[in-house]
Amino acid sequence: MVKEIYQKTKEIIFVNPRKLLDEEIALVNKPFFFKGGKEAAVLMIHGWTSTAYELRRLGLFLNLHGYTVSIPMLKGHGTVPKDLEDVKWEDWFNQIDQEYCKLRKEYTKVYVVGTSIGSNLAMLLAQKHSNIPALILMATPFKLKFEKLTVLFAQLMGKLKKYNNKYYPPTFGSRHTITRLIAYQSYPIKSALEVFNLIQTSREVVSLVQSPVFVLQSLSDHIATKHSLRDLYNSLGSKVKKKKYIKRAYHTFISDIRNENVFQEILEFIQKN
């Protein structure tokens, strides 16, 4: 049994993410629920314009170690960009809150993992539910690069057009990253402004977050500032905190990473709390 788990763990961690996507292309626009054997569950929250698939491999890894894993699809995602037009950030939060409460009725502990704005939603959830045993916050856009200018530009552009196209820096093989391949490549400007409202709201409650927190950010994050992780880490009200920088990765890295012990460190942090 131990040997089998070891082999499956090795396969999940070291698999080629791009090759795996080709095999699982039919799963890209679906939510996931993996039943585990422990009395604990993990709620995972994907990022803006992406899908639940970006957290699937980490979810399978945690499930292999006994945890029930739920990865819902946020409203307006997994279909077409137009479906984001009238979605408020509160809609995402209410959806996640309902899923957390549903899991909490069945499991003694419910851990929360978020990537990108999924981390902002996770912080709001932890502020509301003080009994969350641990949070994993990845690629949190706590402080945005050129924030004031970017928001002003979005507000002005929103008066001229409805949509904008994404920009990716030309490094680290961006054309082949899973996050890019599964996400919307254009987005409603109105939705981008909702995201900023969510980020602002999460900053207002960060000091009220008391749960143990593991914060991770790419050193090459093209969305969050260089010191975003540091500022988030220092602002948290949590007594138990851990931080880690990821090398050679884009903003949202978890679906593409193949080593650096990230999966194992996330598992160990959950197990310790």
VOVO-209910 format. One record per residue (C-alpha): residue in three letters; x, z, y. Coordinates in steps of 0.25 Angstrom, whole numbers, padded with zeros to 4 digits, always signed. Layout:
ALAXZY
...
//
This chain:
MET+0000+0000+0000
VAL+0011+0004+0010
LYS+0019-0009+0006
GLU+0006-0017+0008
ILE+0004-0011+0022
TYR+0019-0013+0026
GLN+0018-0028+0022
LYS+0005-0030+0030
THR+0011-0023+0042
LYS+0023-0032+0041
GLU+0015-0044+0041
ILE+0006-0040+0053
ILE+0018-0036+0061
PHE+0028-0048+0059
VAL+0018-0059+0057
ASN+0019-0071+0066
PRO+0007-0069+0076
ARG+0006-0084+0079
LYS+0005-0088+0064
LEU-0005-0076+0062
LEU-0013-0082+0073
ASP-0014-0095+0067
GLU-0019-0089+0054
GLU-0029-0080+0061
ILE-0034-0089+0072
ALA-0048-0087+0068
LEU-0047-0072+0071
VAL-0042-0074+0086
ASN-0056-0072+0092
LYS-0061-0061+0083
PRO-0061-0046+0085
PHE-0055-0037+0073
PHE-0059-0025+0066
PHE-0050-0020+0055
LYS-0055-0008+0047
GLY-0044+0003+0043
GLY-0043+0015+0034
LYS-0039+0025+0045
GLU-0049+0034+0053
ALA-0043+0027+0065
ALA-0046+0014+0072
VAL-0039+0005+0083
LEU-0046-0002+0094
MET-0038-0014+0099
ILE-0041-0021+0112
HIS-0036-0035+0115
GLY-0032-0041+0128
TRP-0039-0049+0139
THR-0042-0064+0135
SER-0036-0061+0121
THR-0043-0058+0108
ALA-0043-0047+0098
TYR-0033-0055+0089
GLU-0022-0051+0098
LEU-0023-0037+0092
ARG-0026-0041+0078
ARG-0012-0040+0072
LEU-0010-0026+0077
GLY-0024-0022+0073
LEU-0021-0027+0058
PHE-0008-0019+0059
LEU-0015-0006+0063
ASN-0026-0009+0053
LEU-0016-0010+0042
HIS-0012+0004+0045
GLY-0026+0009+0043
TYR-0033+0008+0057
THR-0046+0001+0059
VAL-0044-0009+0070
SER-0054-0015+0080
ILE-0050-0026+0089
PRO-0063-0031+0097
MET-0063-0043+0105
LEU-0065-0040+0120
LYS-0077-0047+0126
GLY-0075-0061+0132
HIS-0063-0063+0122
GLY-0061-0071+0110
THR-0070-0082+0115
VAL-0068-0090+0128
PRO-0063-0086+0142
LYS-0076-0088+0148
ASP-0081-0076+0140
LEU-0072-0067+0149
GLU-0079-0071+0162
ASP-0089-0060+0163
VAL-0083-0049+0155
LYS-0079-0036+0162
TRP-0068-0027+0158
GLU-0078-0016+0155
ASP-0084-0025+0144
TRP-0071-0024+0137
PHE-0070-0009+0139
ASN-0084-0007+0134
GLN-0082-0015+0122
ILE-0069-0008+0118
ASP-0075+0006+0121
GLN-0087+0002+0112
GLU-0077-0002+0101
TYR-0069+0011+0102
CYS-0081+0020+0101
LYS-0086+0012+0089
LEU-0072+0014+0082
ARG-0072+0029+0087
LYS-0085+0032+0079
GLU-0078+0028+0066
TYR-0064+0032+0068
THR-0057+0045+0072
LYS-0047+0038+0080
VAL-0047+0025+0088
TYR-0034+0019+0094
VAL-0035+0009+0104
VAL-0025-0003+0106
GLY-0026-0013+0118
THR-0018-0025+0122
SER-0018-0030+0137
ILE-0031-0026+0143
GLY-0035-0021+0129
SER-0025-0009+0134
ASN-0032-0007+0147
LEU-0046-0006+0139
ALA-0039+0004+0130
MET-0035+0013+0141
LEU-0049+0013+0146
LEU-0054+0016+0133
ALA-0044+0028+0131
GLN-0048+0033+0145
LYS-0062+0034+0140
HIS-0060+0039+0126
SER-0049+0049+0126
ASN-0048+0051+0111
ILE-0041+0037+0108
PRO-0029+0042+0100
ALA-0020+0031+0105
LEU-0019+0018+0114
ILE-0010+0006+0112
LEU-0009-0002+0125
MET-0002-0015+0124
ALA+0001-0025+0135
THR-0008-0017+0145
PRO-0009-0024+0158
PHE-0008-0010+0166
LYS-0001-0017+0178
LEU-0002-0032+0179
LYS+0009-0041+0185
PHE+0006-0045+0199
GLU-0007-0038+0198
LYS-0013-0038+0212
LEU-0009-0053+0214
THR-0015-0057+0200
VAL-0028-0050+0203
LEU-0029-0056+0217
PHE-0026-0070+0211
ALA-0036-0068+0200
GLN-0047-0064+0211
LEU-0044-0076+0219
MET-0043-0086+0208
GLY-0056-0080+0202
LYS-0063-0086+0215
LEU-0058-0100+0212
LYS-0059-0101+0197
LYS-0064-0093+0185
TYR-0053-0094+0175
ASN-0038-0094+0174
ASN-0027-0097+0164
LYS-0017-0088+0158
TYR-0003-0088+0161
TYR+0008-0085+0151
PRO+0023-0083+0154
PRO+0031-0094+0147
THR+0039-0084+0138
PHE+0039-0078+0124
GLY+0031-0089+0118
SER+0018-0087+0125
ARG+0011-0099+0120
HIS+0012-0093+0106
THR+0008-0079+0108
ILE-0005-0074+0101
THR-0011-0068+0114
ARG-0010-0081+0121
LEU-0015-0089+0109
ILE-0028-0081+0107
ALA-0031-0078+0121
TYR-0039-0085+0132
GLN-0030-0094+0140
SER-0039-0093+0152
TYR-0048-0082+0158
PRO-0058-0079+0168
ILE-0052-0074+0181
LYS-0064-0064+0182
SER-0059-0058+0168
ALA-0045-0056+0173
LEU-0050-0048+0184
GLU-0058-0039+0174
VAL-0045-0037+0167
PHE-0039-0032+0180
ASN-0050-0023+0182
LEU-0048-0017+0168
ILE-0033-0015+0171
GLN-0036-0008+0184
THR-0046+0001+0177
SER-0037+0004+0165
ARG-0026+0008+0175
GLU-0036+0018+0182
VAL-0038+0026+0169
VAL-0024+0025+0162
SER-0020+0039+0166
LEU-0032+0044+0159
VAL-0028+0038+0145
GLN-0023+0050+0137
SER-0022+0043+0123
PRO-0008+0040+0117
VAL-0004+0026+0122
PHE+0006+0016+0117
VAL+0009+0006+0128
LEU+0015-0008+0125
GLN+0019-0019+0134
SER+0027-0032+0133
LEU+0040-0033+0142
SER+0035-0047+0145
ASP+0021-0044+0149
HIS+0016-0055+0158
ILE+0003-0047+0162
ALA+0007-0033+0164
THR+0019-0028+0173
LYS+0032-0024+0168
HIS+0029-0009+0171
SER+0014-0010+0166
LEU+0018-0002+0153
ARG+0026+0008+0161
ASP+0015+0010+0171
LEU+0004+0011+0160
TYR+0012+0021+0152
ASN+0015+0030+0163
SER+0000+0030+0168
LEU-0006+0033+0155
GLY-0011+0048+0153
SER-0007+0048+0139
LYS+0003+0058+0134
VAL+0007+0050+0122
LYS+0012+0036+0126
LYS+0021+0026+0121
LYS+0026+0012+0127
LYS+0033+0000+0122
TYR+0037-0013+0128
ILE+0036-0026+0120
LYS+0047-0037+0121
ARG+0045-0052+0122
ALA+0030-0052+0123
TYR+0018-0056+0132
HIS+0008-0047+0138
THR+0000-0045+0125
PHE+0010-0045+0114
ILE+0003-0038+0102
SER-0002-0050+0095
ASP+0011-0057+0096
ILE+0021-0046+0093
ARG+0028-0046+0080
ASN+0038-0034+0080
GLU+0043-0024+0089
ASN+0036-0013+0081
VAL+0024-0014+0090
PHE+0013-0014+0079
GLN+0020-0002+0072
GLU+0022+0006+0085
ILE+0007+0004+0088
LEU+0003+0009+0075
GLU+0012+0021+0076
PHE+0007+0025+0089
ILE-0007+0025+0084
GLN-0003+0033+0071
LYS+0004+0043+0080
ASN-0009+0045+0088
//
